[in-house]
């Protein structure tokens, strides 16, 4: 059991799990428009491994994530190896494939938001100014970045014309991501700095859950404006929204990191799995 826990911890804390979720969200976007290429989903997955480990490093540098510090330094060599392999595979995709290099331009605003979520934009005396220091910006910046990277980027890279349906999909993904990010803020409400002003810190846990439910209802409502979508995608989206609502309902400040970092982050994987099984 101890060996299994060590493997699970590495899988989660090295950000392989969240990268797999990013892969699945990107695949879902492409499958819905009839594209089954794995090129862009793998690009997204490797990018997440690189960027998230970079973010974790800077979080530790700025004396955050103290719970993660010991694990990080105990595994820094293998983490470095994982990042270097991801960089190599990312370069391979860019150089030795039919990847549309022009699509990288659409990543710039989302990469900017990701970078300056953790790295200060500037400092004034003892105050660090970054996206994470503004009320609600933490959750909104993460949701926008992920929606852009898993919806707009893969569609642009594969040459799909941007219509109203694409923008609906982007907004739906944004709402979905807000809903699955709320359990993380609920978990950390007692340890997050007051300056973060997260939803649970301002509204309380109960009202934050209501915001999440509203996001999911709005997500389903918007689905009926996508006239070209298969009805089976709609059924699966409703099931995934119900699963997300259940995880949101049972979220609390007492939940372990495994509840959010494994189970909640597995929702996109479950979503993709349902599509593979039933479509």
Secondary structure, DSSP 8 states (H G I E B T S, - for coil): -HHHHHHHHHHHHTTHHHHHHHHHHHHHHHHTTT----HHHHHHHHHHHHHHHHHHHHHHHTT--HHHHHHHHHSHHHHHHHHHHHHHHHHHHHHSS---GGGGGGGHHHHHHHHHHHS-SEEETTEEE-GGGSTTHHHHHHHHHHHIIIIIHHHHHTT----HHHHHHHHHHHHHHHHHHHHHHHHTTTTS-GGG--HHHHH-HHHHHHHHHHHHHHHHHHHTT-TTS-HHHHHHHHHHHHHHHHHHHT--TT--HHIIIIIGGGHHHHHHHHHHHH-
